[in-house]
Amino acid sequence: MRALLLAVGSRGDVQPFLALAVGLRAAGHRPLLAAPRRFAPLAAARGVEFAGLDDALLALQDTVRGQGVRAAVTAARPLQPMLRRLLADQAALAAHPADLVVHHPKALGGPSLAEKLGVPAVAGLLLPLYLPTSAFPSPIFPVRVPRLLNRATWRVASAVEAPHRGTVRRWRAEALGLPARSRPMSELVAAGDVLHAWSPHLLPAPAGWPASARPTGFWTLPGDDRPPPEPLARFLDGGDPPVYVGFGSSFSGDPEALTRTVLEGVRLAGRRAVLATGWGALRRAAGGDDVLVVEEAPHEWLFPRVAAVVHHGGVGTVAAALRAGVPQVIRPFLGDQPFWARHLHRLGIAPAPLTGRLSPTRLAAAIESAAALAPAARALGERVAAEDGVAAAVARITA
């Protein structure tokens, strides 16, 4: 089987699709991963065939790294030209024969590309987006609502996509030769096949979802045998397990202030720390013997060696910390992050989310309270680590 896997976004969006490609390849199939060009080395390292897509959106994020939210909003104004270039690269994928398309909805073009190729489209979702339920609200709905309104919140996914529909319609007609009119992504996904790539131990399928929508488990890459960076290994060997603090691709209005708060908070808690600056929420600062500052760190290797993971609540980091079996402290910023922060707290593996103004004392108290949650985190981690979400997804795709 020839599978075209289409992923757009940050590494947290792309890496699960790479894991699926590795699983398909191991099962004797021929996957082609299409993703932003900067991820070509990741695919090459795993022996996966790769097609590069325009990565201007990621380059834009790089240019405003560490400059705060206002700079990010200002730089994002020329979004439509970047989207047109991204879709143009997707149109070129129609030259590659395929038996199905597995797509991340952020790419926008997956269902149209499958239509052009005459093959099924399967949505690969890293969080619930398009199948409504009254059991919980849409993870991307920006405010909390009474349970009675949960189902209504699922309309937000269609609203997020709406500003780009005109661009997609013109692309369908001009680049793919298809009728310009098409149903919204929310309708296309709900009417087709979907793979939910998270652990049922984290969030089981609610009543009312079809059996085909049951979550497969996280799509995780096989272990990497490369040694960790030597300074990181040396730091870990130099004392008690530290806490990890990193906010991924989130942006902070005042990175310097947040960095000061984090450093003071972990020290008030009496902990050493690995501080990952990421894409702009934190700034590189003088560490000291008790703090190691890095740009990023290998989560799969590092997290089992820390006492707790302090992060933004992105589902990729949630997954890595779950598998490691360590408690999590969540400072959510936007999107689905508050949803996961509240949910992990309900599961008993994270303190209450650190919403609102973050102070050193609040952070220190959360880190200290996380210690009592370690047994529950370890027990849940063992169940999650026993899953093979990639194998489950491959079985569904090839059934």
N, C-alpha and C positions, 0 to 999 in steps of 0.2 A: 504494500500500500504506500502511495505517495501522499504525504500529509503536509500541507502548508500551514505553518504556525505563525500567526501574525500578532506581534506584541509591540506596544508603544508605551513609553513612560520611562520612569527611573529604573535603576537596577532591581528594585523591589518588584516592579511590574514585569520585567523581562526575565529574570532568573527562573521563576517557576515554569515559564514556557521553555526555557533551555532544559530544565530538568525533564519536562515531558518529552522533548526531542531526544534526549539521551535515553529515556525509557523506550521510546518507539524504536530507536536505532538498535537497542539491545534485543528487542523482540523481533528483529529482522525486517523492519520497515524502513522507508526512506523519507525521513522528515526534512523539510527545508524551513529553517527559522528565519523569518524576516523581522528585523528590529532595527532601532537606531544604530548607525554605523559604528559608534564608539564601542559597541558590544561585540564587534567581530572577534577580538582576541579571546573573549570568554568562550565563544562558540568554537573557535579553532582549538582551544585547549582541551575541549571535550570531543573533538572530532566530528562536530555537527556542521552540515552544510549551511551556509549563511548568505542572506541577501540583505544588503545594507539599505536602510531608509534614512531620509533626511533627519538630522538630529538638531535642527536649529532651535527647537524648543528647549532641549537640554543645554545647548550652548548659551541660550538666553539666561537660563538659571545660573550657569557658571559665571556669567558676567556680573550678576547682581549678588553673588555669594557674599554674605556677611554685610550687605548694605541696608538691610532692613526691609520691612514690608512695602513702604512707599516706593522704593526703587524697583521692587519686583512688579508692582502694579503698573508703574509708568512704562517699564520696559516691555510689558506684555501687550501694549496697545496694538502693535502691528501683527496681531495673531493670525488674521486670515491669510496673508501671503505665506506665512510659514505653514499653515494648514494645507494650502494649495500645493506647496512643494512636497509635503508628506504624502498627500493623496496621489500626486503624479508618480512618485516612486512606487506606490502600491499598484497603480495601474500597470506598471511594467511587469508586475508579478503574474499578470494574466498570460504571459508567454511561457510560464512554467506549468506543465501538466500537473494536475493534482486530483486526488480522489475525494478529498474533503478539505475544508478550511476551518481551523480552530483559531478563533480570534479574540483578542482583548477588545472590549467595546471602546476603549480610548482611541483605538486606531480609526474608528468611524467607518472604514471602508470594507470591513470583513464580509458582511452579508452581500454587498454589491459585487465584490470580487468572486465570491462563491457562485452568485447568480451568473456572472459572465462565464465562469468555467463550467457551469452546469453541474455543480457538485453540492453536497450538503454543507451548511454552515453550522458550526458548533461554537457557542460562546463559552470561553474559559473565564470564569468569574472568580476573583480572589476574595470577594466579599459579596453578600447578598445585595442585589441591585434591582432585579426586574420581576421577581415572582412575589406578588403581594401576599401578606399574611397579617392577621390581627394579633399574632403572638408577640411581635416586637415591631418597632417603627423602622422605617428605612434608615440604614446606618449613616446615610449622608444627609438626612433631614437636619437642618441647622439648629432646631430648638427641641426641647423635650415637650411631649404632648401627653394628655390623658390617654390611657390604654384604648378608650373608645375610638380614638382618632388614629390609631396605629395604621390601619389599612390605607387611609387617605394619604398618609405621608409618602407612599410609594410612587406617587405621581411626580415626585421631585426629580427622579432620574430622567424622565422625558423632558422636563423643563431645562435641565442642565445641557442637554443635547440640542435643544431648539435653536440657539443662535447659529449653529453650524449647518443646519439642514439645507439652506440655500446653496452653500458652497458644495455640499455633497451632491445635491441634485444636478448642479451644473457639471460636476466631475463625472457623474454617471453618464450623462448624455454626451459630453464632449470627449472624454477619455476612454470610456468603456462601450459607447454605442448602445446604452441601455435606455429604457424610458426614464425620463427625469424624475417622475413621481415615484416615491417609495414610502413604505410605512416607516414610522419612527423606530429607532433602535429598540426601544422598550417593547414594542409590539413584535418586532422581528425575533427578538430573543425569547419572549414568552411563547411564541408560536413554534419555535424550533427546539433543537437540542441544546442542552446546557450542561456544563461540567462545573460543579462548585468545588473549588480547590482549597477547602479548609477542613480542619478536623471535626468530625461529628462530636468528639469529646469537648471541643470548644463551643460549638454551636450546632446542635442537632437540627435536622430538617423539621420544621413545624408541621403539625397536622394540616392536611390540605395540599401539601406539595406532592407531586407525583413521585413514584419510586425512582424515576430516572434523574430526579433533582437532588437526591440524597448526596451530601458532601462526600467526596472521595477520600479525604485526607489531604494534607498539604503536599504540594509538588516540590520535593526536596532533591537537590543534587546529591549524588553519592559523595562520600567523604573525600576530601582533598588531602593527599599525602604530603603536600609541600609543607615545610616547617614554617612556623609563624615568624614574624619579624623578630630578630634577636633582641632588640630593646624591650619588646613586650614580654617575651619569655623570661628575660632577666628580671623585669619588674615583678612579675607574678611570683617568681621564686624568692623575692626579697622580703616577704612578710605574709600577713594574713590575706585571705581572699579579698580583693577590692570590690567596690561596686563599679559597674559600668554606667557611664552617663553619656548618652548620645541622642540627638533629636533628628537624625536622618536628613531628609530633604526639606524639613520645615524651616520657615523663616521666623526670626524674632525681630520685634520692633527696635530693640536695643541689645544687640548681641553682647556688648561689653558688660552691661549690667547683669544680664542673665548668667554670663560666665562667672562674674563675681559672686552672685547668689549661689550658684552651684558649688563653687569651690568652698565657700564658707559653710554651706549646708552639709557637705560630706565631712568636713572637718569637725563640725559640731556633733555629728553622729559618731565621731571617732573612727572613721573609715578611711582607708586608702581608696583611690579612684583611678580608673582609666577614663579619660575624657576624650570623646570623639567629636571633633568640631563639625563634621558633616558639611551641609550646603549653606550654612549661614545663621543657624540659630545660636551657635556658640562661636567664640573667637579663640584663637591660639593665645594662651597666656602662660606666664611663668608658673611652672608646676611645683617643683620641689621634690623631695625624696618620697613624699606620700601621694603624689599625683603624676601620672604619665599622660601627656597630651599627644594625641595622634589625630590624623585626618579621618581615618576609618580603621576598622579592625575586623578580622575574620570572625563573624558571629558564631558560626558552628564550632569553631575551635575554642573561642574565648568564653562564651557564656557558661559552659559547664564548670568553669574555673573561677567564677565570680560569686559573690554573696547575694547580689541582687542586680537587676537591670533597670535603670532609670531611663525612660525613653518617652517618645511622643505618642505612642499608641498605634503606629502604622502596623498593618496586619503582618507584614513580613518580619518585623522585629518581634511582634507578639508570637509568631510561630517559632522563631528561633529560640526565644526564651522559654516557651512552653516545652519544646523538645529537650532543652537543657535541664528542665525541672527546677528552675530558680524563681523566686518571687519577683514580681514586677512592680515598679512605681511609675505611674503614668502622669505626665504633664501634657495633656492633649492641646493641640493647636487648632485644628480645623478638620473638615471632612468627616471621615468615618472614625477619627481618633477618639472623640468623646464616647461614641458608642462602645468601642472595645474597652475603653477605660472603665466605664460603668459595668460592663459585662464581666470583666476580670475581677472586679471588686465583688460582684454577686457570687462568682465562683469561689471566692475565698483565697485567691492567690495574689491579690493586689490590695493595698490600702485604698481608701476613697480617692478618687481622681483629684489631682492638684490643679483645679480650675481657679480662675481669677488670678489675683496678684500672688506671685510666688515669693516667699521670703525664705531666708536661710533656716529659720526655726521650723517652718512648715515642712520644708524638704527634709531636714534632719529628723523630725518626728516621723515622717513617712518611711524613711530608710530604717529607722529603729523598729517601727512596728512591722515592717516587712519580714524581719527575722522570725517572728512567730508564725508566719505563713509558709515557711520553708517546707515543713512536712507535707502540707497539702499540695504545694507546687511540685514537689518531688513525685508524689503519687500520681498526679495528673500527667506529669511529664513522662512517666513510664508508659502510660497508656498511649499517649500521643506518639512517642518514639517507636512503639511497636507497630504502628500503621505503615502502610506503603501506598501513599496516595497516588504516586505515579503509576504503579502497577494496576491499581483500581481504575484509573483513567484510561490507560492503554486497553484494558479489558473491555471497557464500555465502548471505546472508539472502534475497536476491531471486532466487536460481537456481530 
